[in-house]
Amino acid sequence: MRIGLLTEGGYPYATGEARLWCDRLVRGLPQHEFELYALSRSAGQERTRVPLPGHVTRVRTAPLWAPADDGRTYSRRERRRFADCFRELVRGICAGEAPAFAAGLYGLAGLAREQGGLYAALRSESAVRVLESACRAPGAGRTVQAAQVPDLLEFVDELERMLRPLSLDWYEEDGGPGSLGAVDVCHAAAGGVAALPGLLAKRFFAVPLLVTEYGVQLRAHYLEQSPEARPAVRALMAAFHIRLAGEIYARADLLTPGNAHARRWQERCGATRDKLRTVYPGMEADRFATVGESADRGDPDTLVWVGRIEPAKDLIALLHAFAEVRKAAPGARLRIFATAAAPGYLADCRSLAAQLFPDEAADAVTVGENPVTFEEIGGPDAPTPAEAYGAGRVVVLSSVIEGFPVTLAEAMLSGRATVSTDVGAVCEVIGGTGLVVPPRNPRALADACLALLSDPDRAHRLGAAARARALELFTVEQNVAAFREIYLRLLAGGAARQDGETPFARPAEARVPGHWTSPTWAEPVPEATA
């Protein structure tokens, strides 16, 4: 089977989202051929690729960061066709009309496929005028109707960038090598722009489309919006992403959210339940086996936090909670291990830790130490994530925003008891094997930490149960097995649509010459009479 794997800002590059799970998926299915169709986000990202296995037969890349201006100018007839399609697209965006949005999107895709790129047309004065008319038309939202010329120009610029996949040469008419028409299944590693080539492959070649979302792109867009952005631009961008998500969910053959939290988002955007199947991300359990199976349960007085230091992780609340912990347990320590950090927020956290916990010394000649330490994964005391989790008895997650909490699953694989805030998919991942408290509540967070620090037996039981649950649900093996079955199902469904008969609907022996060909195999057995 030939799988077209669609990514945006991730695999096969060494940085970006979905890189790890895509690599594990590809390496876990060596019996299939994979073709990678990757959209990159920067020139630097394109220079850092990961080694690929031999069954990756083709890699095609396209930059989202560079304008695709081929110098092509449309004739009058083509400009009129572009204006009609673009008018439908922006009407769907401004007035929330899904059919108009879809008609405009596929119309522009067809024009780009026949005539060349859309760069010049999307940045033309006529495109701005069409957008302005749509914003002023009845049915548009109040914020959109207030859009000024700078708003229109900024949105058209962003729209051109997001629609660049429409102008790629991945949709050749003959479906030859390098075309998405030659693959058996398109698998988009994310929604949003990453799934656009899959939508077009389904439109032009009827290739089955599978979309996996471990973090919903629409939700990510809302979280990434800058408060300084112009209101009209924010409203237009949100409307575009809503309409694009709705179209992806409507056209995809199957959606595989990574957790129930993502699944609820997809359902609210129009995904039907018959298309949804939850597939948890696969973690490399072997990396945490030594710590998870060790009799050493870590320092009994140490709390551990692991992750990217940024406002969404709410380390400020954690530090205030730890101040309460120290009042009841003066010997407690908090070790914060950073996988990455937002410099400004890290500085704020260090400053708060210094104010709340002055350096302590055992006597008059000893150098004082702070009970809170900020360390990096890869440092001398914790060269690996597993050793970071193993440094303490309890692992804490204090986030106010989460999708699928990867660090929590890793802590579970490490056999550690956990205290977490009730956000995102936390409760679904924990499943009763850890303590969960409300977010932004330092007092509740402190009480839960103290409950486990003061009861080693309970912490040990929860850690053992957490590891058992993680080994059952969150391993690479279960993830790969799920997608192996899904690929076969989609291929069978595609064959059924083309041949008119569902594969395997009749037993194989019914096709063998002889008495097997009799239709009696399908007849019900008569009931015995008294």
TIRO-207018 format. One record per residue (C-alpha): residue number from 1; x, y, z. Coordinates in nm, 2 decimals, always signed. Layout:
REM TIRO-207018
[NUM; [X; Y; Z]];
...
//
This chain:
REM TIRO-207018
[1; [+0.00; +0.00; +0.00]];
[2; [+0.12; +0.35; -0.08]];
[3; [+0.05; +0.61; +0.19]];
[4; [+0.08; +0.98; +0.12]];
[5; [+0.17; +1.14; +0.45]];
[6; [+0.09; +1.52; +0.46]];
[7; [+0.26; +1.74; +0.72]];
[8; [+0.30; +2.11; +0.79]];
[9; [+0.59; +2.24; +0.99]];
[10; [+0.69; +1.89; +1.12]];
[11; [+0.81; +1.56; +0.98]];
[12; [+1.06; +1.50; +0.81]];
[13; [+1.22; +1.81; +0.96]];
[14; [+1.40; +1.79; +1.29]];
[15; [+1.18; +2.04; +1.46]];
[16; [+0.81; +2.11; +1.47]];
[17; [+0.48; +1.95; +1.57]];
[18; [+0.39; +1.58; +1.50]];
[19; [+0.76; +1.50; +1.42]];
[20; [+0.80; +1.22; +1.67]];
[21; [+0.48; +1.04; +1.62]];
[22; [+0.50; +1.05; +1.24]];
[23; [+0.85; +0.91; +1.26]];
[24; [+0.74; +0.63; +1.49]];
[25; [+0.44; +0.55; +1.26]];
[26; [+0.65; +0.53; +0.95]];
[27; [+0.91; +0.31; +1.11]];
[28; [+0.64; +0.09; +1.26]];
[29; [+0.49; +0.01; +0.92]];
[30; [+0.78; -0.11; +0.70]];
[31; [+0.54; -0.32; +0.49]];
[32; [+0.39; -0.01; +0.33]];
[33; [+0.55; +0.25; +0.11]];
[34; [+0.53; +0.61; +0.23]];
[35; [+0.55; +0.93; +0.03]];
[36; [+0.60; +1.25; +0.23]];
[37; [+0.44; +1.57; +0.12]];
[38; [+0.57; +1.83; +0.36]];
[39; [+0.50; +2.20; +0.40]];
[40; [+0.78; +2.39; +0.57]];
[41; [+0.76; +2.70; +0.79]];
[42; [+1.11; +2.85; +0.75]];
[43; [+1.43; +2.81; +0.55]];
[44; [+1.61; +2.70; +0.87]];
[45; [+1.37; +2.42; +0.92]];
[46; [+1.42; +2.29; +0.57]];
[47; [+1.80; +2.25; +0.64]];
[48; [+1.74; +2.01; +0.93]];
[49; [+1.59; +1.68; +0.83]];
[50; [+1.58; +1.35; +1.02]];
[51; [+1.71; +1.03; +0.86]];
[52; [+1.44; +0.84; +0.68]];
[53; [+1.39; +0.46; +0.65]];
[54; [+1.42; +0.29; +0.32]];
[55; [+1.05; +0.24; +0.26]];
[56; [+1.00; +0.62; +0.23]];
[57; [+1.01; +0.63; -0.14]];
[58; [+0.96; +1.00; -0.21]];
[59; [+0.98; +1.33; -0.03]];
[60; [+0.82; +1.64; -0.18]];
[61; [+0.84; +1.97; +0.00]];
[62; [+0.69; +2.32; -0.04]];
[63; [+0.76; +2.63; +0.16]];
[64; [+0.48; +2.82; +0.33]];
[65; [+0.73; +3.09; +0.42]];
[66; [+0.83; +3.20; +0.07]];
[67; [+0.59; +3.37; -0.19]];
[68; [+0.52; +3.15; -0.49]];
[69; [+0.53; +3.42; -0.75]];
[70; [+0.59; +3.26; -1.09]];
[71; [+0.53; +3.58; -1.28]];
[72; [+0.21; +3.44; -1.43]];
[73; [-0.06; +3.68; -1.53]];
[74; [-0.41; +3.58; -1.61]];
[75; [-0.60; +3.67; -1.92]];
[76; [-0.93; +3.86; -1.89]];
[77; [-1.13; +3.55; -1.90]];
[78; [-0.92; +3.39; -1.62]];
[79; [-0.94; +3.70; -1.41]];
[80; [-1.31; +3.69; -1.43]];
[81; [-1.31; +3.33; -1.33]];
[82; [-1.08; +3.40; -1.04]];
[83; [-1.30; +3.69; -0.92]];
[84; [-1.61; +3.46; -0.93]];
[85; [-1.44; +3.19; -0.73]];
[86; [-1.28; +3.43; -0.48]];
[87; [-1.61; +3.60; -0.43]];
[88; [-1.77; +3.27; -0.33]];
[89; [-1.48; +3.20; -0.09]];
[90; [-1.49; +3.53; +0.09]];
[91; [-1.87; +3.52; +0.10]];
[92; [-1.84; +3.19; +0.28]];
[93; [-1.59; +3.34; +0.52]];
[94; [-1.77; +3.66; +0.60]];
[95; [-2.13; +3.53; +0.60]];
[96; [-2.05; +3.18; +0.74]];
[97; [-2.19; +3.00; +0.44]];
[98; [-2.02; +2.66; +0.41]];
[99; [-2.14; +2.57; +0.06]];
[100; [-2.01; +2.90; -0.08]];
[101; [-1.67; +2.85; +0.09]];
[102; [-1.63; +2.50; -0.05]];
[103; [-1.73; +2.62; -0.40]];
[104; [-1.49; +2.90; -0.39]];
[105; [-1.20; +2.69; -0.25]];
[106; [-1.23; +2.41; -0.51]];
[107; [-1.29; +2.67; -0.78]];
[108; [-0.96; +2.84; -0.70]];
[109; [-0.79; +2.50; -0.68]];
[110; [-0.91; +2.41; -1.02]];
[111; [-0.80; +2.74; -1.17]];
[112; [-0.45; +2.71; -1.01]];
[113; [-0.42; +2.35; -1.14]];
[114; [-0.50; +2.46; -1.49]];
[115; [-0.34; +2.80; -1.52]];
[116; [-0.06; +2.82; -1.26]];
[117; [-0.02; +2.99; -0.92]];
[118; [-0.26; +3.22; -0.74]];
[119; [+0.00; +3.45; -0.59]];
[120; [-0.05; +3.75; -0.82]];
[121; [-0.43; +3.72; -0.83]];
[122; [-0.47; +3.69; -0.45]];
[123; [-0.26; +4.00; -0.40]];
[124; [-0.43; +4.20; -0.67]];
[125; [-0.65; +4.51; -0.62]];
[126; [-0.95; +4.33; -0.75]];
[127; [-0.91; +4.06; -0.47]];
[128; [-0.91; +4.34; -0.21]];
[129; [-1.22; +4.50; -0.36]];
[130; [-1.41; +4.16; -0.37]];
[131; [-1.32; +4.11; +0.00]];
[132; [-1.44; +4.46; +0.09]];
[133; [-1.77; +4.39; -0.08]];
[134; [-1.81; +4.07; +0.11]];
[135; [-1.74; +4.24; +0.44]];
[136; [-2.00; +4.51; +0.37]];
[137; [-2.27; +4.26; +0.25]];
[138; [-2.57; +4.17; +0.46]];
[139; [-2.50; +3.87; +0.68]];
[140; [-2.14; +3.96; +0.76]];
[141; [-2.06; +4.00; +1.13]];
[142; [-2.04; +4.35; +1.29]];
[143; [-1.67; +4.33; +1.35]];
[144; [-1.61; +4.22; +0.99]];
[145; [-1.83; +4.50; +0.85]];
[146; [-1.60; +4.75; +1.03]];
[147; [-1.29; +4.63; +0.85]];
[148; [-1.08; +4.91; +0.71]];
[149; [-0.83; +4.90; +0.42]];
[150; [-0.53; +4.80; +0.64]];
[151; [-0.74; +4.51; +0.78]];
[152; [-0.83; +4.40; +0.43]];
[153; [-0.47; +4.41; +0.31]];
[154; [-0.34; +4.22; +0.61]];
[155; [-0.61; +3.95; +0.57]];
[156; [-0.55; +3.91; +0.20]];
[157; [-0.18; +3.87; +0.27]];
[158; [-0.25; +3.59; +0.53]];
[159; [-0.51; +3.43; +0.30]];
[160; [-0.26; +3.40; +0.02]];
[161; [-0.01; +3.23; +0.25]];
[162; [-0.26; +2.98; +0.38]];
[163; [-0.39; +2.90; +0.03]];
[164; [-0.04; +2.83; -0.12]];
[165; [-0.10; +2.45; -0.12]];
[166; [-0.36; +2.51; -0.39]];
[167; [-0.09; +2.62; -0.63]];
[168; [+0.14; +2.32; -0.59]];
[169; [+0.22; +2.07; -0.86]];
[170; [+0.12; +1.78; -0.65]];
[171; [-0.21; +1.73; -0.84]];
[172; [-0.09; +1.63; -1.19]];
[173; [-0.36; +1.52; -1.43]];
[174; [-0.21; +1.18; -1.51]];
[175; [-0.16; +1.09; -1.15]];
[176; [+0.20; +0.99; -1.22]];
[177; [+0.49; +0.97; -0.98]];
[178; [+0.50; +1.26; -0.74]];
[179; [+0.13; +1.32; -0.77]];
[180; [-0.11; +1.26; -0.49]];
[181; [-0.33; +1.08; -0.74]];
[182; [-0.09; +0.79; -0.73]];
[183; [-0.12; +0.71; -0.36]];
[184; [-0.37; +0.47; -0.21]];
[185; [-0.45; +0.68; +0.11]];
[186; [-0.38; +1.04; +0.20]];
[187; [-0.30; +1.07; +0.57]];
[188; [-0.28; +1.43; +0.70]];
[189; [-0.08; +1.46; +1.02]];
[190; [-0.29; +1.76; +1.13]];
[191; [-0.59; +1.95; +1.03]];
[192; [-0.59; +2.30; +0.88]];
[193; [-0.35; +2.39; +0.61]];
[194; [-0.18; +2.05; +0.63]];
[195; [-0.50; +1.88; +0.52]];
[196; [-0.55; +2.10; +0.21]];
[197; [-0.35; +1.88; -0.03]];
[198; [-0.55; +1.58; +0.10]];
[199; [-0.88; +1.76; +0.03]];
[200; [-0.77; +1.83; -0.33]];
[201; [-0.65; +1.48; -0.38]];
[202; [-0.99; +1.35; -0.28]];
[203; [-1.16; +1.61; -0.50]];
[204; [-0.95; +1.54; -0.81]];
[205; [-0.86; +1.17; -0.77]];
[206; [-1.11; +1.03; -0.51]];
[207; [-0.82; +0.93; -0.29]];
[208; [-0.94; +0.84; +0.07]];
[209; [-0.85; +1.10; +0.32]];
[210; [-0.75; +1.03; +0.68]];
[211; [-0.70; +1.33; +0.92]];
[212; [-0.52; +1.29; +1.26]];
[213; [-0.54; +1.57; +1.51]];
[214; [-0.36; +1.54; +1.84]];
[215; [-0.40; +1.91; +1.88]];
[216; [-0.70; +2.07; +1.70]];
[217; [-0.58; +2.33; +1.46]];
[218; [-0.88; +2.56; +1.51]];
[219; [-0.82; +2.56; +1.89]];
[220; [-0.45; +2.63; +1.83]];
[221; [-0.54; +2.93; +1.61]];
[222; [-0.75; +3.07; +1.89]];
[223; [-0.47; +3.02; +2.15]];
[224; [-0.21; +3.18; +1.92]];
[225; [-0.40; +3.50; +1.84]];
[226; [-0.22; +3.80; +1.95]];
[227; [-0.42; +4.05; +2.17]];
[228; [-0.26; +4.33; +1.97]];
[229; [-0.40; +4.20; +1.64]];
[230; [-0.67; +4.42; +1.47]];
[231; [-1.02; +4.30; +1.57]];
[232; [-1.14; +4.27; +1.21]];
[233; [-0.84; +4.06; +1.11]];
[234; [-0.89; +3.83; +1.41]];
[235; [-1.26; +3.78; +1.31]];
[236; [-1.18; +3.71; +0.95]];
[237; [-0.90; +3.47; +1.03]];
[238; [-1.12; +3.29; +1.28]];
[239; [-1.40; +3.26; +1.03]];
[240; [-1.16; +3.12; +0.77]];
[241; [-1.03; +2.85; +1.01]];
[242; [-1.38; +2.76; +1.11]];
[243; [-1.50; +2.71; +0.75]];
[244; [-1.18; +2.52; +0.66]];
[245; [-1.22; +2.29; +0.96]];
[246; [-1.58; +2.23; +0.87]];
[247; [-1.49; +2.14; +0.52]];
[248; [-1.21; +1.90; +0.62]];
[249; [-1.43; +1.72; +0.87]];
[250; [-1.71; +1.69; +0.62]];
[251; [-1.50; +1.55; +0.34]];
[252; [-1.25; +1.33; +0.53]];
[253; [-1.32; +0.96; +0.52]];
[254; [-1.20; +0.91; +0.88]];
[255; [-1.09; +1.14; +1.16]];
[256; [-0.86; +1.01; +1.43]];
[257; [-0.85; +1.26; +1.72]];
[258; [-0.58; +1.18; +1.98]];
[259; [-0.82; +1.22; +2.28]];
[260; [-1.18; +1.29; +2.38]];
[261; [-1.10; +1.66; +2.43]];
[262; [-1.00; +1.69; +2.06]];
[263; [-1.29; +1.47; +1.96]];
[264; [-1.54; +1.72; +2.13]];
[265; [-1.39; +2.01; +1.93]];
[266; [-1.43; +1.82; +1.61]];
[267; [-1.79; +1.73; +1.68]];
[268; [-1.87; +2.09; +1.76]];
[269; [-1.72; +2.18; +1.42]];
[270; [-1.95; +1.94; +1.24]];
[271; [-1.77; +1.61; +1.24]];
[272; [-2.02; +1.32; +1.25]];
[273; [-1.96; +1.04; +1.50]];
[274; [-1.95; +0.76; +1.24]];
[275; [-1.62; +0.92; +1.11]];
[276; [-1.45; +0.95; +1.44]];
[277; [-1.21; +0.70; +1.60]];
[278; [-0.99; +0.80; +1.89]];
[279; [-0.63; +0.69; +1.86]];
[280; [-0.40; +0.78; +2.14]];
[281; [-0.04; +0.90; +2.05]];
[282; [+0.23; +0.64; +2.08]];
[283; [+0.50; +0.69; +2.34]];
[284; [+0.83; +0.50; +2.35]];
[285; [+0.78; +0.30; +2.67]];
[286; [+1.13; +0.15; +2.66]];
[287; [+1.28; +0.49; +2.73]];
[288; [+1.11; +0.49; +3.07]];
[289; [+1.13; +0.12; +3.15]];
[290; [+1.44; +0.15; +3.37]];
[291; [+1.29; +0.42; +3.59]];
[292; [+0.94; +0.27; +3.59]];
[293; [+1.05; -0.07; +3.69]];
[294; [+1.31; +0.03; +3.94]];
[295; [+1.26; -0.03; +4.32]];
[296; [+1.39; +0.33; +4.38]];
[297; [+1.09; +0.55; +4.39]];
[298; [+1.29; +0.88; +4.39]];
[299; [+1.36; +1.13; +4.66]];
[300; [+1.06; +1.11; +4.90]];
[301; [+1.07; +1.49; +4.96]];
[302; [+1.10; +1.61; +4.60]];
[303; [+0.83; +1.73; +4.36]];
[304; [+0.92; +1.73; +3.99]];
[305; [+0.79; +1.94; +3.70]];
[306; [+0.89; +1.88; +3.34]];
[307; [+0.79; +2.07; +3.03]];
[308; [+0.82; +2.39; +2.83]];
[309; [+0.83; +2.70; +3.06]];
[310; [+0.57; +2.93; +2.92]];
[311; [+0.26; +3.11; +3.06]];
[312; [+0.02; +2.83; +2.96]];
[313; [+0.20; +2.60; +3.21]];
[314; [+0.12; +2.84; +3.50]];
[315; [+0.45; +2.79; +3.69]];
[316; [+0.35; +3.11; +3.89]];
[317; [+0.07; +2.92; +4.05]];
[318; [+0.30; +2.62; +4.11]];
[319; [+0.55; +2.83; +4.29]];
[320; [+0.28; +2.98; +4.52]];
[321; [+0.15; +2.63; +4.58]];
[322; [+0.50; +2.51; +4.67]];
[323; [+0.52; +2.80; +4.93]];
[324; [+0.22; +2.64; +5.10]];
[325; [+0.38; +2.29; +5.08]];
[326; [+0.69; +2.43; +5.25]];
[327; [+0.49; +2.55; +5.54]];
[328; [+0.37; +2.20; +5.62]];
[329; [+0.68; +2.01; +5.50]];
[330; [+0.99; +2.23; +5.54]];
[331; [+1.22; +1.97; +5.39]];
[332; [+1.03; +1.96; +5.05]];
[333; [+1.21; +2.05; +4.73]];
[334; [+1.08; +2.14; +4.38]];
[335; [+1.29; +2.06; +4.07]];
[336; [+1.18; +2.22; +3.75]];
[337; [+1.32; +2.06; +3.43]];
[338; [+1.28; +2.27; +3.12]];
[339; [+1.26; +2.11; +2.77]];
[340; [+1.24; +2.47; +2.63]];
[341; [+1.15; +2.81; +2.77]];
[342; [+1.00; +3.15; +2.68]];
[343; [+1.29; +3.37; +2.81]];
[344; [+1.07; +3.65; +2.96]];
[345; [+0.85; +3.41; +3.15]];
[346; [+1.15; +3.21; +3.27]];
[347; [+1.30; +3.52; +3.41]];
[348; [+0.97; +3.60; +3.59]];
[349; [+0.96; +3.26; +3.75]];
[350; [+1.32; +3.27; +3.87]];
[351; [+1.25; +3.61; +4.02]];
[352; [+0.94; +3.49; +4.20]];
[353; [+1.12; +3.18; +4.33]];
[354; [+1.40; +3.40; +4.47]];
[355; [+1.14; +3.62; +4.65]];
[356; [+0.94; +3.33; +4.79]];
[357; [+1.23; +3.11; +4.89]];
[358; [+1.54; +3.29; +5.01]];
[359; [+1.86; +3.08; +4.99]];
[360; [+1.88; +2.85; +5.29]];
[361; [+2.19; +2.74; +5.48]];
[362; [+2.23; +2.46; +5.74]];
[363; [+2.48; +2.67; +5.94]];
[364; [+2.68; +2.99; +5.94]];
[365; [+2.96; +2.85; +5.71]];
[366; [+2.75; +2.67; +5.45]];
[367; [+2.65; +2.82; +5.12]];
[368; [+2.28; +2.87; +5.10]];
[369; [+2.06; +2.68; +4.85]];
[370; [+1.71; +2.76; +4.71]];
[371; [+1.46; +2.47; +4.75]];
[372; [+1.35; +2.55; +4.40]];
[373; [+1.59; +2.47; +4.12]];
[374; [+1.56; +2.54; +3.74]];
[375; [+1.74; +2.28; +3.53]];
[376; [+1.74; +2.16; +3.17]];
[377; [+1.68; +1.82; +3.03]];
[378; [+2.03; +1.71; +2.91]];
[379; [+2.21; +1.86; +3.21]];
[380; [+2.45; +1.68; +3.43]];
[381; [+2.18; +1.58; +3.69]];
[382; [+1.91; +1.48; +3.44]];
[383; [+2.05; +1.39; +3.09]];
[384; [+1.73; +1.22; +2.99]];
[385; [+1.36; +1.28; +3.06]];
[386; [+1.33; +0.95; +3.24]];
[387; [+1.59; +1.05; +3.49]];
[388; [+1.42; +1.38; +3.54]];
[389; [+1.09; +1.21; +3.62]];
[390; [+1.28; +0.97; +3.85]];
[391; [+1.43; +1.25; +4.05]];
[392; [+1.13; +1.28; +4.28]];
[393; [+0.83; +1.09; +4.42]];
[394; [+0.56; +1.31; +4.27]];
[395; [+0.53; +1.47; +3.93]];
[396; [+0.32; +1.79; +3.90]];
[397; [+0.14; +1.94; +3.61]];
[398; [+0.01; +2.29; +3.67]];
[399; [-0.12; +2.40; +3.33]];
[400; [-0.41; +2.62; +3.25]];
[401; [-0.42; +2.51; +2.89]];
[402; [-0.34; +2.16; +2.76]];
[403; [-0.43; +1.94; +2.47]];
[404; [-0.29; +1.59; +2.52]];
[405; [-0.05; +1.62; +2.81]];
[406; [+0.26; +1.43; +2.68]];
[407; [+0.47; +1.49; +3.00]];
[408; [+0.19; +1.34; +3.21]];
[409; [+0.19; +1.02; +3.00]];
[410; [+0.57; +1.01; +3.03]];
[411; [+0.55; +1.05; +3.41]];
[412; [+0.30; +0.76; +3.41]];
[413; [+0.53; +0.54; +3.21]];
[414; [+0.80; +0.63; +3.47]];
[415; [+0.58; +0.49; +3.74]];
[416; [+0.54; +0.82; +3.92]];
[417; [+0.23; +0.94; +4.11]];
[418; [+0.10; +1.26; +3.96]];
[419; [-0.08; +1.58; +4.07]];
[420; [-0.25; +1.76; +3.78]];
[421; [-0.48; +2.05; +3.70]];
[422; [-0.81; +1.96; +3.53]];
[423; [-0.75; +2.09; +3.18]];
[424; [-0.76; +1.95; +2.83]];
[425; [-0.74; +1.57; +2.82]];
[426; [-0.58; +1.54; +3.17]];
[427; [-0.86; +1.34; +3.33]];
[428; [-0.89; +1.11; +3.03]];
[429; [-0.51; +1.04; +3.04]];
[430; [-0.50; +0.99; +3.42]];
[431; [-0.81; +0.77; +3.44]];
[432; [-0.81; +0.77; +3.82]];
[433; [-0.44; +0.69; +3.87]];
[434; [-0.35; +1.04; +4.00]];
[435; [-0.49; +1.34; +4.18]];
[436; [-0.66; +1.61; +3.98]];
[437; [-0.73; +1.97; +4.11]];
[438; [-0.89; +2.28; +3.95]];
[439; [-0.66; +2.51; +3.75]];
[440; [-0.54; +2.84; +3.90]];
[441; [-0.59; +2.71; +4.25]];
[442; [-0.26; +2.70; +4.44]];
[443; [-0.42; +2.60; +4.76]];
[444; [-0.58; +2.28; +4.61]];
[445; [-0.25; +2.20; +4.43]];
[446; [-0.06; +2.23; +4.75]];
[447; [-0.30; +2.01; +4.94]];
[448; [-0.28; +1.74; +4.68]];
[449; [+0.10; +1.74; +4.67]];
[450; [+0.11; +1.72; +5.05]];
[451; [-0.13; +1.43; +5.05]];
[452; [+0.11; +1.22; +4.83]];
[453; [+0.43; +1.34; +5.00]];
[454; [+0.29; +1.24; +5.34]];
[455; [+0.17; +0.90; +5.22]];
[456; [+0.45; +0.70; +5.04]];
[457; [+0.24; +0.39; +5.01]];
[458; [-0.04; +0.57; +4.83]];
[459; [+0.20; +0.74; +4.60]];
[460; [+0.36; +0.40; +4.52]];
[461; [+0.02; +0.24; +4.44]];
[462; [-0.08; +0.53; +4.22]];
[463; [+0.25; +0.52; +4.04]];
[464; [+0.22; +0.15; +3.97]];
[465; [-0.14; +0.19; +3.85]];
[466; [-0.04; +0.48; +3.63]];
[467; [+0.24; +0.28; +3.46]];
[468; [+0.00; -0.01; +3.39]];
[469; [-0.25; +0.23; +3.23]];
[470; [+0.01; +0.40; +3.02]];
[471; [+0.15; +0.07; +2.90]];
[472; [-0.20; -0.04; +2.79]];
[473; [-0.30; +0.28; +2.61]];
[474; [-0.01; +0.51; +2.52]];
[475; [+0.25; +0.29; +2.35]];
[476; [+0.39; +0.30; +2.00]];
[477; [+0.27; -0.05; +1.94]];
[478; [-0.10; +0.03; +2.00]];
[479; [-0.07; +0.34; +1.79]];
[480; [+0.08; +0.16; +1.49]];
[481; [-0.16; -0.13; +1.52]];
[482; [-0.45; +0.11; +1.51]];
[483; [-0.33; +0.28; +1.19]];
[484; [-0.24; -0.05; +1.03]];
[485; [-0.61; -0.15; +1.06]];
[486; [-0.73; +0.20; +0.96]];
[487; [-0.52; +0.20; +0.63]];
[488; [-0.67; -0.14; +0.53]];
[489; [-1.02; -0.02; +0.61]];
[490; [-0.98; +0.29; +0.40]];
[491; [-0.82; +0.10; +0.11]];
[492; [-1.11; -0.15; +0.12]];
[493; [-1.36; +0.14; +0.13]];
[494; [-1.20; +0.30; -0.17]];
[495; [-1.21; -0.02; -0.37]];
[496; [-1.57; -0.06; -0.28]];
[497; [-1.65; +0.29; -0.42]];
[498; [-1.47; +0.22; -0.74]];
[499; [-1.60; -0.14; -0.81]];
[500; [-1.94; -0.10; -0.66]];
[501; [-1.90; -0.40; -0.43]];
[502; [-1.78; -0.41; -0.07]];
[503; [-1.46; -0.61; -0.04]];
[504; [-1.49; -0.93; +0.16]];
[505; [-1.87; -0.91; +0.16]];
[506; [-1.88; -1.26; +0.01]];
[507; [-1.66; -1.55; +0.13]];
[508; [-1.36; -1.62; -0.08]];
[509; [-1.47; -1.98; -0.15]];
[510; [-1.78; -1.85; -0.33]];
[511; [-1.55; -1.75; -0.62]];
[512; [-1.40; -2.10; -0.66]];
[513; [-1.55; -2.31; -0.95]];
[514; [-1.76; -2.60; -0.84]];
[515; [-2.04; -2.64; -0.59]];
[516; [-1.90; -2.34; -0.39]];
[517; [-2.05; -2.11; -0.66]];
[518; [-2.40; -2.21; -0.56]];
[519; [-2.58; -1.92; -0.40]];
[520; [-2.70; -2.15; -0.13]];
[521; [-2.40; -2.04; +0.09]];
[522; [-2.59; -1.72; +0.16]];
[523; [-2.93; -1.88; +0.22]];
[524; [-3.05; -1.91; +0.58]];
[525; [-3.06; -2.26; +0.74]];
[526; [-3.43; -2.37; +0.77]];
[527; [-3.54; -2.41; +1.13]];
[528; [-3.60; -2.77; +1.24]];
[529; [-3.96; -2.87; +1.27]];
[530; [-4.10; -3.05; +1.57]];
//
